[in-house]
Amino acid sequence: MRKGSVKRTTKETDVEVAIDLDGTGASSISTGIGFLDHMLDLLARHSRIDIIVKAKGDLHIDHHHTTEDVGIALGQSVKQALGDMKGITRYSDVHLPMDEALTRVVIDISGRPFLVFKSEFVRDKVGTFDTELVQEWFQAFTMNAGVTLHLHTLYGTNDHHIAESCFKGLARALRAAVAIDARAKDEVPSTKGSLGG
């Protein structure tokens, strides 16, 4: 039962997240930010992780706090669901194309959070969503999931496609990295015998 749930309430946002790492990719996403909802739906679908997100935030100011806090809560939920990390594959990498855009995503479920983010956007916004918030979401997720994540968009000209390749790339990398390795299902994949800390 690799499930996680987090409720995060601040003066800026009220966020509830629930996930199932061994799901089918079902999602119910409601953040009040259409583009973020779309990206999280893609994340669920392509990772095969069931994801429920309910968020209310100070969108009258901008999308920053809600985007960041959803990343924090989702990262914490993934960390919770991973538990002692016994049996996980741990490492994964993927090159994810989205039309003209190509992004490389490499993940290590290490317990040591670190993000290298190398994606550049052409415009300041996709619709009403600030493109700089893509990195903010990945930063929040990475730090709270306790993963090492290297994300590099090799090329692309359409900002929607660039962002989508980032989220889909994370989805496919997560799907492989959290999968149970049948040959080592009772082992923590580290010579130390534990991950993180």
Backbone bond lengths (Angstrom), bond angles and torsions (degrees), N, CA, C in turn:
res aa  C-N    CA-C-N  psi(-1)  N-CA   C-N-CA  omega(-1)  CA-C   N-CA-C  phi
1 M - - - 1.460 - - 1.522 109.36 -
2 R 1.314 116.74 79.06 1.462 120.16 -177.00 1.534 109.30 -92.21
3 K 1.332 113.00 79.90 1.457 119.98 -177.09 1.518 109.74 -122.68
4 G 1.319 115.86 153.37 1.455 121.13 177.71 1.515 109.99 -142.97
5 S 1.321 116.04 148.59 1.460 119.98 175.87 1.523 109.15 -147.92
6 V 1.316 115.53 140.05 1.456 122.02 -177.54 1.525 109.05 -139.65
7 K 1.308 115.66 137.02 1.460 121.45 170.64 1.518 106.87 -118.05
8 R 1.325 116.46 125.22 1.461 122.34 -177.82 1.526 108.77 -126.09
9 T 1.326 115.50 119.05 1.457 120.20 -179.91 1.520 109.85 -125.31
10 T 1.325 115.55 126.03 1.461 121.86 175.73 1.533 107.60 -131.53
11 K 1.311 116.62 -177.81 1.457 120.48 175.75 1.524 111.51 -70.31
12 E 1.336 115.79 -14.11 1.463 120.77 -176.55 1.520 113.80 -102.81
13 T 1.346 116.41 -31.49 1.460 119.87 -175.13 1.523 111.95 -146.30
14 D 1.319 114.42 161.31 1.462 123.04 172.28 1.528 105.88 -133.87
15 V 1.330 116.20 109.73 1.465 121.39 -171.45 1.523 110.44 -125.67
16 E 1.332 115.74 133.28 1.462 122.13 172.21 1.523 108.46 -125.81
17 V 1.327 115.39 131.18 1.465 121.30 179.93 1.518 109.04 -132.84
18 A 1.320 116.45 138.35 1.467 122.03 172.29 1.524 107.64 -137.55
19 I 1.336 116.14 137.19 1.462 120.12 -179.96 1.528 111.27 -136.69
20 D 1.313 114.66 158.45 1.465 122.87 172.41 1.525 106.73 -134.40
21 L 1.329 115.85 110.20 1.471 119.94 -177.74 1.522 112.44 -62.88
22 D 1.320 116.79 -24.57 1.462 120.86 -176.80 1.523 111.32 -106.57
23 G 1.317 115.04 37.03 1.459 120.67 -177.84 1.511 112.97 -88.97
24 T 1.319 114.80 -155.76 1.464 121.72 -177.85 1.525 112.21 -118.25
25 G 1.330 116.24 0.49 1.458 119.89 -177.10 1.511 113.15 95.29
26 A 1.336 116.85 13.92 1.461 120.94 177.92 1.528 109.29 -70.10
27 S 1.326 115.78 147.02 1.457 118.52 179.94 1.521 111.39 -144.76
28 S 1.326 113.62 150.08 1.463 122.21 170.77 1.522 104.97 -139.47
29 I 1.323 115.79 102.77 1.459 121.19 -170.79 1.529 109.95 -120.46
30 S 1.326 115.80 126.71 1.460 120.30 176.76 1.525 108.94 -145.89
31 T 1.336 115.99 100.12 1.466 120.88 -179.56 1.523 112.43 -113.94
32 G 1.331 116.41 -11.08 1.458 119.91 -172.82 1.515 112.55 84.28
33 I 1.331 116.84 -2.21 1.475 122.54 178.92 1.524 107.41 -118.97
34 G 1.314 116.62 105.36 1.460 121.02 -173.29 1.517 114.33 -55.86
35 F 1.327 117.29 -44.77 1.461 120.07 -177.68 1.528 111.36 -66.23
36 L 1.339 117.11 -40.74 1.461 120.24 177.99 1.523 110.71 -65.07
37 D 1.326 116.97 -41.13 1.469 120.26 176.07 1.521 110.47 -56.13
38 H 1.311 116.04 -44.16 1.476 121.89 -179.81 1.529 110.54 -61.82
39 M 1.333 117.70 -45.12 1.461 121.30 -179.28 1.531 111.37 -65.09
40 L 1.335 117.68 -39.66 1.465 121.04 -179.25 1.524 111.66 -72.10
41 D 1.326 116.31 -32.63 1.460 119.74 174.38 1.524 110.18 -63.90
42 L 1.342 116.31 -42.09 1.467 120.66 176.02 1.525 111.26 -62.45
43 L 1.327 115.75 -40.56 1.462 120.86 179.85 1.529 110.32 -59.94
44 A 1.321 116.27 -45.99 1.467 120.03 178.75 1.525 111.13 -63.33
45 R 1.315 115.86 -50.55 1.461 120.86 -174.60 1.518 112.66 -58.40
46 H 1.319 116.58 -45.05 1.460 119.75 -173.30 1.530 113.94 -88.83
47 S 1.329 117.26 -15.16 1.473 120.11 174.75 1.521 111.36 -91.01
48 R 1.331 116.29 -17.18 1.471 123.00 -173.36 1.532 110.74 65.80
49 I 1.320 116.91 21.23 1.456 122.52 174.38 1.523 107.63 -96.10
50 D 1.331 116.89 126.18 1.462 119.52 174.35 1.522 108.53 -71.16
51 I 1.317 117.13 130.80 1.459 121.53 -177.01 1.528 110.66 -133.92
52 I 1.326 115.26 126.32 1.458 121.84 171.43 1.527 107.39 -117.29
53 V 1.324 116.68 127.39 1.463 121.73 177.42 1.527 108.89 -133.53
54 K 1.322 114.94 124.71 1.468 120.91 172.00 1.520 106.41 -124.27
55 A 1.322 116.57 119.37 1.460 119.83 -177.10 1.523 110.59 -138.03
56 K 1.312 113.85 137.62 1.464 121.26 171.51 1.520 106.26 -128.62
57 G 1.326 115.60 130.15 1.452 118.42 -177.04 1.511 112.50 -145.27
58 D 1.307 115.45 -178.67 1.460 122.49 -177.17 1.525 111.32 -81.77
59 L 1.329 114.86 63.15 1.470 120.49 -176.55 1.521 111.92 -69.14
60 H 1.313 116.96 -14.75 1.473 119.31 175.92 1.531 110.71 -68.70
61 I 1.353 116.07 -19.51 1.468 120.65 175.02 1.527 109.12 -86.70
62 D 1.322 116.18 -64.70 1.466 122.57 171.18 1.521 107.46 -171.73
63 H 1.329 116.30 -169.18 1.467 120.80 -175.84 1.522 113.82 -92.67
64 H 1.321 116.94 -1.86 1.461 121.27 -169.75 1.526 112.99 -61.55
65 H 1.323 118.21 -55.32 1.465 121.01 -173.67 1.525 111.42 -62.87
66 T 1.313 116.82 -42.35 1.467 120.09 -179.05 1.524 110.67 -65.73
67 T 1.327 116.59 -45.16 1.466 120.70 179.74 1.522 110.90 -60.08
68 E 1.324 116.58 -47.45 1.460 121.10 -178.77 1.525 111.70 -64.68
69 D 1.321 117.00 -44.87 1.462 119.75 -176.50 1.527 112.66 -70.02
70 V 1.325 117.02 -31.08 1.465 119.69 173.16 1.532 109.38 -65.88
71 G 1.325 117.61 -40.50 1.468 120.85 176.27 1.514 112.10 -62.04
72 I 1.336 116.03 -42.14 1.470 120.87 178.07 1.530 110.69 -60.98
73 A 1.322 116.53 -51.11 1.467 120.85 -176.10 1.527 111.82 -66.62
74 L 1.323 116.91 -38.11 1.463 119.28 178.92 1.530 110.41 -68.03
75 G 1.326 116.47 -40.96 1.460 119.90 176.48 1.519 111.84 -61.17
76 Q 1.333 117.42 -44.68 1.459 121.72 178.90 1.528 111.22 -62.83
77 S 1.326 116.72 -36.73 1.464 120.66 178.76 1.525 111.41 -66.12
78 V 1.337 116.21 -41.07 1.465 119.96 177.92 1.525 110.12 -63.80
79 K 1.320 117.00 -45.27 1.467 120.54 179.45 1.524 110.91 -59.98
80 Q 1.322 115.78 -43.53 1.466 120.72 178.86 1.525 110.58 -61.68
81 A 1.325 116.74 -45.00 1.467 121.01 -177.26 1.527 112.12 -66.50
82 L 1.319 117.62 -29.99 1.465 121.42 -179.86 1.526 112.46 -71.72
83 G 1.332 117.05 -23.94 1.465 120.53 177.61 1.522 112.42 56.14
84 D 1.337 116.33 -127.93 1.472 120.45 -178.38 1.525 112.59 -83.01
85 M 1.315 116.80 -0.56 1.470 124.84 174.53 1.521 113.20 68.27
86 K 1.302 118.19 16.94 1.466 120.51 177.60 1.518 110.89 -61.42
87 G 1.322 114.97 132.36 1.454 121.28 172.25 1.510 116.14 84.68
88 I 1.347 118.73 -8.06 1.464 118.50 -177.10 1.524 111.19 -70.34
89 T 1.322 115.33 154.37 1.461 121.08 177.43 1.518 110.64 -68.63
90 R 1.313 117.53 -33.33 1.455 128.61 174.16 1.522 113.96 80.25
91 Y 1.316 119.49 -57.35 1.463 122.51 -175.56 1.528 110.92 -102.05
92 S 1.315 115.24 147.62 1.456 119.42 172.20 1.521 109.58 -162.45
93 D 1.318 115.49 153.19 1.460 120.02 173.73 1.519 108.93 -144.69
94 V 1.322 114.98 151.91 1.461 120.13 -178.34 1.524 109.15 -151.84
95 H 1.320 115.68 145.47 1.461 122.21 165.92 1.524 105.78 -105.45
96 L 1.331 116.05 122.02 1.459 119.94 -174.14 1.531 110.07 -116.79
97 P 1.324 117.34 113.54 1.464 119.88 176.49 1.525 111.13 -88.38
98 M 1.306 116.42 142.95 1.460 122.54 169.56 1.520 106.07 -137.14
99 D 1.312 115.04 93.43 1.461 122.19 -173.48 1.540 110.18 53.85
100 E 1.337 118.32 -115.52 1.471 120.04 -175.74 1.519 113.81 -81.77
101 A 1.353 116.69 -9.58 1.473 121.16 -177.06 1.528 110.56 -95.94
102 L 1.330 115.40 144.17 1.462 120.93 176.89 1.530 108.71 -136.99
103 T 1.319 115.30 124.71 1.463 120.87 -179.11 1.518 110.74 -124.72
104 R 1.322 115.21 135.96 1.468 122.06 175.33 1.524 107.95 -100.86
105 V 1.330 116.25 129.47 1.464 122.04 177.97 1.525 108.44 -126.12
106 V 1.337 115.68 127.05 1.465 122.05 179.44 1.521 107.49 -126.95
107 I 1.332 116.82 129.14 1.460 120.76 -176.39 1.514 111.26 -128.70
108 D 1.322 114.54 144.07 1.459 123.16 171.58 1.529 106.18 -130.81
109 I 1.313 116.45 114.64 1.462 119.70 176.51 1.525 106.18 -80.86
110 S 1.301 113.89 80.99 1.459 122.80 -166.92 1.520 113.95 -99.59
111 G 1.331 116.80 -19.20 1.459 119.99 -169.83 1.517 111.91 81.54
112 R 1.334 116.39 -1.64 1.467 122.10 179.28 1.526 108.24 -116.44
113 P 1.318 117.60 102.00 1.463 119.78 -174.22 1.520 113.03 -72.04
114 F 1.327 114.68 129.89 1.466 120.47 176.56 1.521 107.77 -159.95
115 L 1.331 116.07 132.38 1.458 120.83 178.42 1.521 110.50 -120.96
116 V 1.329 115.25 130.17 1.457 121.93 166.16 1.528 105.31 -115.19
117 F 1.326 116.28 114.90 1.467 121.92 -174.79 1.520 108.98 -120.26
118 K 1.318 116.09 113.79 1.461 120.91 -179.63 1.533 109.53 -128.43
119 S 1.312 113.99 76.28 1.460 121.06 174.70 1.515 107.82 -133.14
120 E 1.308 116.13 132.71 1.458 120.70 179.65 1.522 109.33 -116.92
121 F 1.324 114.47 137.58 1.458 120.47 -179.23 1.524 110.01 -107.06
122 V 1.320 114.90 149.58 1.456 121.26 -176.78 1.533 110.59 -80.05
123 R 1.324 116.22 -38.09 1.461 121.56 -175.93 1.524 110.39 -116.51
124 D 1.321 115.97 168.82 1.463 121.55 178.58 1.520 112.10 -79.60
125 K 1.320 117.45 -24.43 1.462 120.72 -174.97 1.523 112.17 -139.41
126 V 1.333 114.87 150.52 1.456 122.27 162.98 1.518 104.33 -112.47
127 G 1.310 116.82 110.09 1.457 119.62 -170.33 1.522 108.89 62.56
128 T 1.340 115.85 -119.74 1.473 120.16 177.77 1.528 111.94 -102.67
129 F 1.328 117.36 3.46 1.467 122.39 -175.09 1.527 109.95 -92.70
130 D 1.339 116.37 125.23 1.465 120.81 178.01 1.526 109.94 -69.63
131 T 1.324 116.74 124.28 1.471 119.55 -177.25 1.532 112.20 -64.35
132 E 1.336 118.56 -24.95 1.466 120.37 177.91 1.532 111.31 -64.45
133 L 1.340 116.98 -18.92 1.464 120.26 -179.20 1.528 112.78 -76.41
134 V 1.322 117.51 -13.51 1.469 119.27 173.78 1.527 108.82 -60.79
135 Q 1.325 117.10 -50.03 1.464 120.32 178.42 1.529 110.82 -63.48
136 E 1.324 117.91 -39.32 1.469 120.93 179.09 1.519 110.88 -58.89
137 W 1.332 116.65 -42.43 1.467 120.04 179.44 1.528 110.44 -64.54
138 F 1.327 117.12 -45.66 1.463 120.65 -179.35 1.531 111.05 -64.20
139 Q 1.332 117.22 -37.71 1.465 120.91 177.48 1.528 110.48 -62.48
140 A 1.319 116.35 -47.70 1.461 120.93 -179.18 1.529 110.99 -63.32
141 F 1.321 116.36 -44.43 1.468 120.45 179.85 1.520 111.35 -62.68
142 T 1.327 116.41 -49.37 1.463 121.86 -176.29 1.524 112.07 -60.31
143 M 1.322 116.64 -48.15 1.469 120.60 -177.96 1.525 111.91 -62.71
144 N 1.314 117.02 -34.49 1.460 120.34 -175.19 1.527 113.86 -92.41
145 A 1.320 116.67 -22.17 1.470 119.77 173.89 1.521 110.85 -80.86
146 G 1.340 116.69 -19.97 1.457 120.50 -178.89 1.514 112.51 73.15
147 V 1.334 115.65 40.05 1.461 120.01 -179.41 1.520 110.01 -117.59
148 T 1.312 115.38 156.62 1.459 121.50 168.99 1.515 106.40 -96.51
149 L 1.335 116.17 124.89 1.459 120.46 -175.24 1.523 109.95 -132.98
150 H 1.323 115.75 124.36 1.458 122.05 174.19 1.526 107.27 -113.52
151 L 1.320 115.68 121.58 1.460 121.16 -176.34 1.529 108.08 -129.80
152 H 1.340 115.91 123.73 1.459 120.41 -175.46 1.521 109.15 -139.99
153 T 1.332 116.19 113.16 1.461 119.83 173.31 1.522 107.31 -80.98
154 L 1.313 115.93 114.53 1.458 121.56 -174.96 1.518 111.43 -73.69
155 Y 1.336 116.22 -36.40 1.453 121.06 174.14 1.526 109.50 -167.27
156 G 1.324 114.67 163.47 1.452 121.93 -179.75 1.510 110.25 158.94
157 T 1.326 116.36 151.79 1.459 120.69 -178.58 1.525 112.90 -125.03
158 N 1.319 117.83 -16.23 1.455 122.00 -179.09 1.520 108.67 -102.11
159 D 1.331 117.30 117.85 1.467 120.72 -173.35 1.520 113.10 -62.96
160 H 1.321 117.42 -36.17 1.468 120.18 176.44 1.525 109.75 -61.01
161 H 1.314 116.44 -45.05 1.462 121.00 -179.82 1.531 111.62 -65.98
162 I 1.326 117.00 -39.26 1.472 120.36 178.61 1.519 110.16 -61.69
163 A 1.335 117.01 -49.28 1.467 120.52 179.34 1.518 110.99 -61.66
164 E 1.322 116.11 -43.21 1.460 120.26 -178.68 1.527 111.10 -63.63
165 S 1.317 117.23 -38.97 1.465 119.70 178.69 1.529 110.97 -66.02
166 C 1.334 117.26 -31.09 1.467 120.89 176.98 1.528 110.81 -67.16
167 F 1.322 116.74 -48.69 1.466 120.53 -177.75 1.535 111.70 -70.08
168 K 1.317 116.70 -41.21 1.466 119.03 177.47 1.525 110.79 -66.69
169 G 1.333 116.47 -36.99 1.457 119.92 177.53 1.516 111.43 -63.06
170 L 1.343 116.50 -44.30 1.461 119.54 175.40 1.517 110.52 -59.80
171 A 1.315 116.65 -42.49 1.462 120.74 -179.20 1.525 111.84 -57.80
172 R 1.314 116.21 -49.85 1.470 119.79 -177.85 1.526 111.89 -68.30
173 A 1.334 116.97 -36.17 1.461 119.69 177.64 1.527 110.67 -68.04
174 L 1.328 116.68 -43.68 1.468 120.13 177.77 1.524 111.28 -61.32
175 R 1.320 115.37 -43.57 1.468 119.88 -179.19 1.528 111.43 -53.86
176 A 1.323 116.07 -44.34 1.462 120.21 -179.51 1.521 111.99 -75.01
177 A 1.329 117.35 -39.99 1.464 120.62 -173.87 1.527 113.19 -72.23
178 V 1.334 117.91 -32.59 1.471 119.70 179.79 1.526 112.34 -86.31
179 A 1.330 116.82 -9.19 1.463 120.55 -179.92 1.527 110.62 -61.51
180 I 1.308 116.03 144.75 1.461 121.34 178.38 1.526 109.88 -80.17
181 D 1.314 115.03 127.69 1.462 122.52 176.35 1.523 107.62 -85.07
182 A 1.318 116.75 109.47 1.469 121.48 -174.59 1.532 112.52 -58.63
183 R 1.315 117.67 -26.28 1.460 121.01 -178.67 1.522 112.58 -80.94
184 A 1.334 116.26 -11.86 1.466 119.52 -177.48 1.528 110.59 -141.09
185 K 1.342 115.86 38.19 1.466 119.94 -170.55 1.521 114.39 -66.59
186 D 1.321 118.09 -19.67 1.468 120.76 -179.88 1.522 112.84 -107.20
187 E 1.325 116.09 11.64 1.460 120.23 -176.97 1.517 111.03 -114.74
188 V 1.327 115.87 143.20 1.452 120.36 169.17 1.536 106.39 -81.34
189 P 1.334 118.24 127.21 1.470 120.72 -173.36 1.537 112.30 -75.86
190 S 1.316 115.85 67.01 1.459 121.38 178.20 1.511 108.51 -157.22
191 T 1.338 116.66 141.31 1.465 120.12 176.53 1.530 111.08 -67.68
192 K 1.328 116.84 -17.82 1.468 120.88 178.31 1.517 112.10 -77.44
193 G 1.344 116.04 -20.30 1.460 120.15 -176.87 1.514 113.19 88.71
194 S 1.331 116.74 -2.98 1.461 120.26 176.04 1.523 108.39 -154.13
195 L 1.324 116.04 161.42 1.450 121.32 179.78 1.520 110.22 -119.18
196 G 1.321 116.24 136.68 1.452 120.70 178.83 1.508 111.68 81.78
197 G 1.334 114.46 176.15 1.453 119.35 175.26 1.514 115.10 74.40
